Amino acid sequence: MTPAELASVVLAAAHAVFEQRGLDRAALPVSTVVERPRNPEHGDYASTLALQLSKKVGVPPRELAAALADELGRAVGVKSVEIAGPGFLNIRLDAAAAGQLARVIVEAGAEYGRSDRLAGEKINLEFVSANPTGPVHIGGVRWAAVGDALSRLLRATGAEVGTEYYFNDAGSQIDRFARSLLAAAKGEQVPEDGYGGAYIAEIATEVQARRPEVRSLDDAAAQEIFRVEGVALMFDEIRASLRDFGVEFDTYFNEKDLHDRGELDLALARLRQQGHLYESEGATWLRTTDFGDDKDRVLRKSNGEWTYFAADCAYYLDKRERGFERVVIMLGADHHGYIGRMKAMSACFGDDPERNLEILIGQLVNLLRDGAPMRMSKRAGTVITLEDLVEAIGVDASRYALARYSSDSPIDIDIELWTKAKNDNPVYKVQYVAARTAGVARNAAEVGLVRGDADAFRPELLDHEKENTLLKALAQFPAVVATAAELREPHRVARYLEEDIAPSYHRFYDDCRVVPRGDEEITDLHRARLWLNDATRTVVANGLFLLGVSAPERM
């Protein structure tokens, strides 16, 4: 029996009690939940339904709890129900009901943990969006890992998700990039406000190889070629490095398209229609202070040039016009000041900024070697890049390390820790469970032990304390996934795998032998334990998939 199934049984018992006592069934919720008690001695699951309903129907909570306990006690699969405190229900399942979960998980396979909790939501998720002026730095890599994991979580809970990379190919930073490439091609020093690093010389050389005529052009014409070709090469490299990191986007959106398609004018017209624009000193302003911003924002300067914020407005409107009900934008730590103006901009368009726009801020990442932060990239010159991180600890460890912490906390990634083949390395700890469960399954097959048909599965044999603990941990996976998606916190999945599944499985493995020894006869208990072993592998593999990390069969 899964927690969701037990919750339905509890609700059904409440309906029966209300009918027996003539209570108003309109007070009953559409659904309820059961939770895992912190203290295992209090039972397998707990319900607060009696406490929630007592005031609504005028029945003392313990009296209502007693009636619910009596009705629940007759339900198939429920071993006992105890009343605690002011009206908590502590529920114990019989071994057969608890053990059936192993079959449910194995048969569900990759679908176990998925739900329709967010069904009907259409979400645009924008992350990374690094400027195409250099390799992806480690801050952007954090958003690549967290953003991709979040997209997987949202989809696993039924949301329709479009992932997006905003390709900023217009503006002064692109001008500086083009000037830097031109200088490198001419053998001159990089401009003071330009970009350094070996990659600039590499790209300049590649542009000259592709467009040899650039050598004979004047600086203005040459710079334009370096702009177009250099940005394309840099962005191809960014896409390739993200692809190698396991991150692909549904849409790569060019800022230049907003200008070329007249979308900035469209956004301006829409904001004017909403009544939030005004002219001052020859410039066009958006009155964002009406919605809590610390100052109004210029959209178009007195010289006719658009501001970056005007492009932000047009891009937001474009997403909403494409049918995305919720726009989620993941920004770096240096963008905290954007929250107020972006929320105000959403309100200026007539949207509900609490419903239609979410802005997530990620904090800094340090890569440590010998306990000290690494400062310089071998190639980029000034920052640590995606390639530096992957070279140091690998893709799996990189993705896991970046996703296992709350994104609003700074993190240090210690190279020595994350390359250890020991349990104090978090990714090793979880992947070892994946490999060990696969190893047990291989060993079982070698001696002729197979799970057999589901009809022959005897879940009531899984009555050992360690089996029960592991089953309860496995049962929590769907709730962990749903909570992680709703709170936008992929790290909850990682911590669940580390803190709940890994220790529970190892204790089960130590005390409950799956594969018979020597000439020992294969029994139904061995088969039942193999179901539980394989259910554990399923949950670990599903959890790691949501984090974009592999579940190895051997280590």
N, C-alpha and C positions, 0 to 999 in steps of 0.2 A: 504494500500500500504506500503510495506516495503522499507527501504532505498535502498536496492539492486534493487527492482523493479523500484523505482523512478530514480535511476542512469541509468537504462536501457532506461527509457523514455527520459531522458536528452540526452543520446547518440543517440537515434533514432531521436530526434529533430535535433541534430547536423548533422546527415547524410542527413536529408531532406534539411536543410539550405545549406549544401555544394553542393547538387545536384542542387538546385534552382539557386545558384550563380555561378555554374561551377567551384567550388574550388576543389583542389586536395584532394580526399578522402583518399589518402594514408597517409595524415597527421593525420587522426583521430586515436585515440587510440583504442585498442581492448576492453578496459573497462574503466569506470570512476567511481568516487564515489561522493556521496553527504555527507555533514557534517551538524551536528547540530550547529546552531549559538550559541555563548555564550549568546547573548542577545535575548530572545524570541521575542522581538518586531521586530526583523529583519526577522521573518518568521519561518517556520518549518524546512526548510533545505536550505543549500547554496551550490552553485556549482562554481568552478573556471575554468570551461572548456573553456570559452571564453578567459580568460587570458592566458591559456596554449597554445591555438591554434593560437592566433592573429598574432604572429610573423612568425609562420610557413607558413601562407597563405597570409601575407601582408595586413591584414585588421585591422583597429584600434579596440582595444578590446571592447570599448563601442558600436561601430557599430555592431560588431559580436554578442555582448551580446544582443543588441536590436533585432536582427534577431532571435536569439535563444529564447528570451523571447516571441516573437510573436508566434513562432511555438509551444513552450511549453504551452502557454496559451490555446491552442486548445486541449491539451491532456486531456483525461478522467481522472478525479480525481484531476486535478490541478486547484486550485481556482484562484490563481494570481501569477504573477512573476514580481519582481521589480529589477531594475538595481541599484547597489550601487557602490560607489567609482570608481575605474578605469575599472570595468567590472565584478564585482561579480553578481551572480544571486541569489536573495533571493526568495525562492519558498514557497508558502502556498498551502496546500492540502485542499480540501473540506472535511467536516466532514465524509462523507460516505467513502471516500478513506482512511482517517486516521483511522477510526474506524474498517475497515476491518481487521486491524492487529490483533485485539483481536481474531477473528475467526481463522486467520492463525496460531496464537500461540497455541490456544487450540487444534486445529486439528493436529498440528505437535507434540504436547506433548513433550516427552523426546528428540525428534530430533530437536526442535527449538534451534537455536544457533550453531548447527553443520554445517560444511562446508567441501569443498574439497580443501581448500586453500593450504594445505601441502600434497595433494595427490601425491603419487609417491615417497615420501621421506621415506627411511628406516633408522630409528634412534635407536641407542643403548643408553639407558639412565642408567647410573650407579650412584647409590646414597646410602647413609649410609655407607656400607662397613666397619663397625666397626670391629676391631680385636676381635676374639673370646676369649678374655682374661678377659672380665668383661661385666656387663650389658650395654645396650645402654645409653650413657650419653646424656645430654640435647642438645649438639651440633649436635649429630647424629640424635636426635629426630627432630630437625629443618629440616634436610635434608629428613627425612622420610615424613614429612608433605608436604614440598615444592616439593620434587621429585615425590611423588605420585600424587599431584595435577597437576604437569607439565605433567606427563604421560597421565593423563586424558584429559588435554587440547590438547596435540599433537594428540591424537587419535580422539578427537572431531573435529579436523580440517583436518582429512584425512590421517595423517601420519601413517605408519606402525612402531610401537614402540615395542622394546624389553627391559623390565626393568631387571636390573641385580644387584646382590649383589656379590661383590668380597670378597670371604672368604679367608682371609690371614692366612692359616694354616701351614705356613713354616717360619722359621726365628728365630732370637734371642728372640723376644717377647714371642714366644710360649715356648721356653726353660725356660724363666723366670717364665712363668705361671705354667709349670710342676714342677719346683723346689719349687714354692710357695705352690702348692697342696701337694707335698711330705712333706714339712716342717709342714704344718697344720696337716697332717695325723699323723705325729710323735710327735705332740705337741710341736714342736720347733718354735722359732721365725721366721717370714717370712724373707727371704734373703733381704739384703739392697736394691737390685735392683728389688725385687719381687713385687707382687701385694698383697695389703691388703684388708680388708673388710670382713664382715661376710660371703659373698657369697663364698669366698675361702674355708672356713671351711665346708660350706654346700656341696659344690661340692666334696671336699675330702672325706667327710663321705659317699656320694652317690657312689663314685667310689669304696670305700672299700666294700660297701654293694653289689655292682654288681660283683666285682672281689675280693672276700675275700683272694685269694691267694697272693694278693699284699703285705700283712702284713709279709709274710715270705721271700720275695725276697730281694736281695741286692739293694742298692740305685739306681744303674744304671738301672736295670731291672724294678724296681718299678716306677722310674721316667718316663720310656717309657710308661708304662701302664697309669700313670696319664696324660701323654701328650695326648695319643689317646682318652682315655675315657673322660678326663676332657674337651678337646676341643669339643668333640661331645656333651657332656651335656651342655656346655656353649652356643654352637651354637643353640642347640634345644631351649634353653631358649630365646635366642635372636630372633629366628624365631617366637616363641610363643608370645613374647611381641609385636613384630611388627604386627603379625596377629591380636592380640587384639586391636591394634591401627588402624586397617583397612588397613594395608599395606602388600601386597603379591608381590613377585617377580616372573617374568617368569623364571629366571635362577639364580641359586646359583652356582657361579663359584669358584672352589677350586684352590688356587695358587699351591698347591702341584701337581695338574694335569699337569700344565705347565712343571714341572720338569720331572714327570713320563712319559709324552708323548714325551719328547724331543723337546718341542716347543721353549725352549730357544736357543737350537742349530739351529733350523730352522730360528729363528729371526736373529741370528748372521750371518747365511749364507746369508740371504736376504740383510742385511745391508752391508755385505762384497761385495755382487754382485752390490750394488748401489755405491760402492766405498767410503764409509764413515768410514771404520774401519782402525785402525792402531795399531801396537804393540809398547809398550814402557815399559821398566823396567819389562819385563816379564808379563805385564798385557795387556788386550785387551781394546782399547778405542774407543768410538764413537765421531767423530769430529762434535759435535753439535755447536761449535762456527761458523761453516760455515753458520749457519742459525740463528744467533743472540743470542745464549746462552752465558752466561758469562764465561763458561769454558767447556772444553771437559769432557765427562763422562766415567768412568770406567764401563765396562760391566762384565768383568771377571778378578778377581784379580790374582796376580802372583802365589798364592797358588792353583789356579784352582776354587776357590769359585765364585759363581755368586753374583752379587750385586742386591739390590732391583730394581735398574733402569733396569737391564736386564730383570727382571720379568715384569716390566712395559712395556717394548718394546714388549715382547712376547705376553702379554695380549692384547695390542693394535692391534698387527698384527692378533691375533686370532679373534678379533671382526671384523676386516675388511675382513678377509677370510670367515667369516660367512655371508658376504653380506651386512653388515651395512655400508651405505654410509656416515653416520655422526655418530661420536662417541661423546657423551656428558658425561662428568665426573663432578660430583659435589663433591667438596672438602671443608674441613674446613678452618677456617681463618689462621691456622698455616701452610697451604700448598701453600701460595701465591707464594713462590719461585719455585714451581713446574711448573708454567705456561710456562716460557721460555724454560726449558729443554724438556717439553712434546711437545710443538709446534715444537721445533727443531727436536725432534725424529720423529714426523710425516713427516716432510720435508725430513728427511734422508731416509725414506721408499719410497720417491717419491710422497707423497701425498701433497695436498694443505692444510696446517694447518688452513687456514681461512675457508675452506669449510668442511674438513673432521673431524676436531677436535674442540670441544668447551669445555672449562674448566670454570665452575662456582664456585665462591668462596663465601662461606657463613660466615657471621660474628657471633660474640658471642651472647649468650642468657643468661640473668640473670633471675632467679626466685626470686621475691621479696615477703617477708612477713613483714607486718608492715613497709613497705618502705625500708627495708634493705635486701640485697642479702642473700639468703640461700646458705650456703657453703657446708654442709655435708649431704650425703645421709644416711638414716637409715641403709641401707644394704651395699652399695658399699664403704662407708667409706670416700671417697675422692671427689666424684663428685655427681651432681644431675642427676638422671636417668629418663628414660621414665616413670617408675612406679611412681616415686616421683611426676612428673608433672601431670600425669593422676589422681593420688590420690588427688592432690590439687585442680584441676579445672575440671576434666573430659575429655573424649576423644574429644567431639565436640569442646569444648572451646580451648583445647590444639591445635588441628589441625587448627582451625580458627586463633588463636593467632599467630601461627608460620607461617602461609601462608599469612597473611594480610599485612606484611611488605616486602619491597624490601629486597631480601636476602643479598645484600651487605651492609646492615645497621645493627648495633648491636641493640638488642631489650631487653627491660625489661618487664617481664610478672608479673604484680601485682596480687597476688592471690585474694585480696579483690575486685579488679575491675572485674576480669573475673569470679567471682562467684556471682555477683550481678544480681538480677532480675529487672534490670532497663536499660533504653535506653543508658546510658553511657557505658554499657558493649556491645561492638560491636557485638559479636555473638548473644547475647540476642536480640539486636535491629533487626537483620536480621531474626532470627528464629521466632520472634514475628510476623513478617509480614506473614511468612509461616503459623503460627498457626491462625492468625486473618483471613486470606483469607479462610482457611479451615473452620473456625467457621462461617463465613458468608455463605459459601456454605451449611453447615448443617442447619443453621437457615432458609435459603431459602427453603430447601427441606421440613422442618417442616411445612411451610405455603403453600406448593404446588407450589412454584416458581421454575421453571426449565428453562434451557437455550432454549430448543426447538431445532428444526431442524435448520441447518445452513441456509437453504433457507429462513427461516422466520426471521432471524437475521436482525435487522435494524440498521446498523452501523451509519447512518446519525444522529441518536438520540444522539450519544456521542459527543455533541458539547459544553459541559461545559468546561471552561478554565482548570479546574483541571483534567478532563478526557483527554483533549488534551495533557497536560503536562505529565501525566502518560503514555499515548500511545507513546509519543516521547521517554520517558525513556526506555520503553520496546523494542522499535525498535532498540536501540543501542546494545542490548545484543550480536547478532552475531558478530558485529564489535569488541566489547570488548573481546570476546572469541578468535577471530582470532589474535588480537593484543597481547593479553596475551601469546598466544602460540608462535607467531613469535619472541617476545622479551624475552621469557622464564621468564615471570613475572606474576605468579598466583595472586599476590596481587592486580592486576588490577580488577580481578573479585570481590574480597571482597570489595574493595573500591567502585566499581560500585553499588553493592547491598546495601551498607550502605548509600552512598551519593546521589545516583540517585533514586533507586527503593523505599527504605524505606520511605523517606520523601514524595515522590510523591504519594505513595499509601495512607499514612495516611491523606494527605490533601484531596485526592479523597474520602476517607472513611468518613471524617468529613463533606464534603460539598455535596456529591452525594450519597444519601441513596440508597442502593441496595435492601434491604428487606422492603416491605411495612409495615406500622404501623397499628396495630389493624385490622379494617375492610376495610382498604384501598384496592381498587381494584388493582390487579396485571396488570401491563401495559407492553407494548413493551419496554418502557424505563427501567423498572426494569430488564427485561430479557437481554437487551443490556448491562446493568451495571454488571449483573452476568457474562456475557462473559468476560468483562474486569477484574472483580475480579478473575475469574479462570485463565485468561491469566497471571495475576500477580503471582498467586501461581505457575504456570508452570515455569515462568522465575526464581523465587526465588529457587524453588526446583532444577531446572537444574543448576543454579549457585552454590548452596551449594553442589550438587553432584560433581561438578568439583573440589571442595575443599575437598571432602571426609567428608562432614559434613551433618548431617541429617536435614530434613525439617519436623519438628514435626507438627502434626495436632492439638495438644493441648499443652498448657503450663500452 
